[in-house]
């Protein structure tokens, strides 16, 4: 009598969940490396400082003219110098619609964040102005002020990773479960 070998695959298939998905953790962590690289670039980091002063230039020095988060409360809004578009010559103040720092109650700090710290921060809506991950992607993809990072005007280096590549990396990170680096 021959053994019934065809039952083995059937029995194995019955024990395997039909909804099993491949582990995409490594892919998500790799995608997040792109997110971290962009968010720590001076075009992003300078407006997401750890302190109360926005930063300037590639070296991230404190904003000139003693500009701080209090400046706007004291009658000097960012739009006093930062218009709706860039100037045409180097060293003119950069510009984009609604130029501003993140609100003081939700600072959204990028400066000095390790990949893990930034990842955990982005996943916490209390630290992103109420944005969940889907809304963060939309913000990065559509906001005109964010867009400025790729068109910063004369004399400034744009974010070197193309915006669509950043958005794709964010989508991959989220689709893989938004894993944080170790």
C-alpha positions as CSV (number, residue, x, y, z in Angstrom):
1,X,0.0,0.0,0.0
2,X,1.4,3.5,-1.0
3,X,1.5,6.3,1.6
4,X,-0.9,9.2,0.9
5,X,1.6,12.0,0.3
6,X,-0.8,14.5,-1.2
7,X,-2.3,15.0,2.3
8,X,0.9,16.7,3.6
9,X,0.6,19.9,1.5
10,X,-3.1,20.1,2.2
11,X,-2.5,19.8,6.0
12,X,0.3,22.4,5.8
13,X,-1.9,24.8,3.9
14,X,-4.7,24.4,6.5
15,X,-2.2,25.5,9.2
16,X,-1.0,28.6,7.3
17,X,-3.1,31.7,7.8
18,X,-4.6,32.9,4.5
19,X,-3.8,36.5,5.4
20,X,-0.1,36.0,6.1
21,X,1.9,38.9,4.8
22,X,5.6,39.0,4.2
23,X,7.6,40.9,6.9
24,X,8.4,44.3,5.4
25,X,10.2,45.7,8.5
26,X,13.6,45.9,6.8
27,X,12.1,47.6,3.8
28,X,10.3,50.1,6.1
29,X,13.4,50.9,8.0
30,X,15.4,51.4,4.8
31,X,12.6,53.8,3.5
32,X,12.7,55.7,6.8
33,X,16.4,56.3,6.3
34,X,15.4,58.5,3.3
35,X,12.8,60.3,5.4
36,X,15.4,61.0,8.2
37,X,18.0,62.2,5.6
38,X,15.5,64.7,4.2
39,X,14.1,66.0,7.4
40,X,17.6,66.6,8.8
41,X,18.6,68.5,5.7
42,X,19.1,72.3,6.4
43,X,16.0,73.2,4.3
44,X,13.8,71.3,6.7
45,X,15.8,71.3,9.9
46,X,16.3,75.1,10.0
47,X,12.5,75.6,10.5
48,X,12.2,72.7,12.9
49,X,14.8,73.7,15.5
50,X,15.3,72.3,18.9
51,X,15.4,75.8,20.4
52,X,13.3,78.9,20.1
53,X,15.2,80.5,17.2
54,X,14.8,79.3,13.6
55,X,18.1,78.4,12.0
56,X,19.8,79.8,8.9
57,X,22.3,78.6,6.2
58,X,23.6,75.1,5.7
59,X,25.5,75.2,9.0
60,X,22.3,75.8,11.0
61,X,23.3,79.0,12.8
62,X,20.7,80.9,14.8
63,X,18.6,83.3,12.8
64,X,20.0,86.8,12.6
65,X,18.3,89.9,14.0
66,X,17.5,87.9,17.2
67,X,14.4,86.3,15.7
68,X,12.8,83.8,18.0
69,X,9.4,82.2,18.4
70,X,8.4,85.3,20.5
71,X,9.1,87.7,17.6
72,X,5.7,87.1,16.1
73,X,4.0,87.6,19.4
74,X,5.9,90.9,19.7
75,X,4.6,92.2,16.4
76,X,7.2,90.9,14.0
77,X,5.7,88.0,11.9
78,X,8.0,85.9,9.7
79,X,6.1,87.4,6.7
80,X,7.7,90.8,7.5
81,X,10.8,89.6,5.6
82,X,9.7,86.2,4.2
83,X,7.3,87.0,1.4
84,X,5.2,84.6,-0.7
85,X,8.1,83.8,-3.0
86,X,11.9,83.8,-3.1
87,X,13.8,86.9,-4.0
88,X,15.6,86.9,-7.3
89,X,19.2,87.5,-5.9
90,X,21.3,85.5,-3.5
91,X,21.1,86.5,0.2
92,X,17.6,87.8,-0.1
93,X,15.2,86.3,2.4
94,X,13.6,83.1,1.1
95,X,9.9,83.0,0.6
96,X,6.9,80.8,0.3
97,X,3.2,81.1,1.1
98,X,2.4,81.3,4.8
99,X,6.1,81.3,6.0
100,X,6.2,80.3,9.6
101,X,7.7,78.0,12.2
102,X,5.7,75.1,13.6
103,X,3.5,76.3,16.5
104,X,5.2,76.7,19.9
105,X,2.9,74.2,21.5
106,X,3.7,71.5,18.9
107,X,7.3,72.3,17.8
108,X,7.8,69.3,15.5
109,X,11.6,69.3,16.2
110,X,13.8,67.7,13.6
111,X,17.2,69.2,14.6
112,X,19.4,66.7,16.4
113,X,16.8,63.9,16.3
114,X,18.2,60.4,15.9
115,X,16.4,58.2,13.3
116,X,14.5,56.4,16.1
117,X,13.6,59.6,17.9
118,X,12.3,61.2,14.7
119,X,10.4,58.0,13.8
120,X,8.6,57.8,17.1
121,X,7.8,61.5,17.0
122,X,6.3,61.3,13.5
123,X,4.1,58.4,14.6
124,X,2.7,60.4,17.5
125,X,-0.1,62.8,16.4
126,X,0.3,64.8,19.6
127,X,3.8,65.7,18.3
128,X,2.7,66.4,14.7
129,X,-0.1,68.9,15.1
130,X,-2.7,66.2,15.1
131,X,-1.6,64.7,11.8
132,X,-1.6,60.9,11.5
133,X,0.8,59.2,9.1
134,X,-1.5,59.6,6.1
135,X,-1.9,63.3,6.8
136,X,1.8,63.7,7.2
137,X,2.3,62.2,3.7
138,X,-0.2,64.6,2.3
139,X,1.4,67.5,4.1
140,X,4.8,66.7,2.7
141,X,3.4,66.0,-0.8
142,X,1.2,69.1,-1.1
143,X,2.1,71.9,1.3
144,X,3.6,75.0,-0.6
145,X,5.9,75.8,2.4
146,X,7.3,72.3,2.4
147,X,7.7,72.5,-1.4
148,X,10.0,75.4,-0.9
149,X,12.8,73.0,0.3
150,X,13.2,71.9,-3.3
151,X,13.1,75.4,-4.8
152,X,14.9,77.5,-2.1
153,X,16.0,80.3,-4.4
154,X,19.4,81.6,-5.5
155,X,22.4,80.7,-3.4
156,X,20.7,77.9,-1.4
157,X,21.1,74.2,-2.0
158,X,17.8,72.4,-2.4
159,X,17.0,69.1,-0.7
160,X,19.1,66.7,-2.8
161,X,16.5,63.8,-2.6
162,X,13.6,64.6,-5.0
163,X,10.3,65.2,-3.3
164,X,8.5,62.4,-5.1
165,X,11.2,60.0,-3.9
166,X,10.6,61.3,-0.3
167,X,6.9,60.8,-0.7
168,X,7.4,57.3,-2.0
169,X,9.7,56.5,0.9
170,X,7.1,57.7,3.4
171,X,4.4,55.6,1.7
172,X,6.7,52.5,1.8
173,X,7.5,53.2,5.5
174,X,3.9,53.5,6.4
175,X,2.8,50.5,4.3
176,X,5.4,48.4,6.0
177,X,3.9,49.2,9.4
178,X,6.0,52.3,10.1
179,X,8.9,50.5,11.9
180,X,11.4,52.6,13.7
181,X,15.1,52.0,13.4
182,X,16.9,50.3,16.3
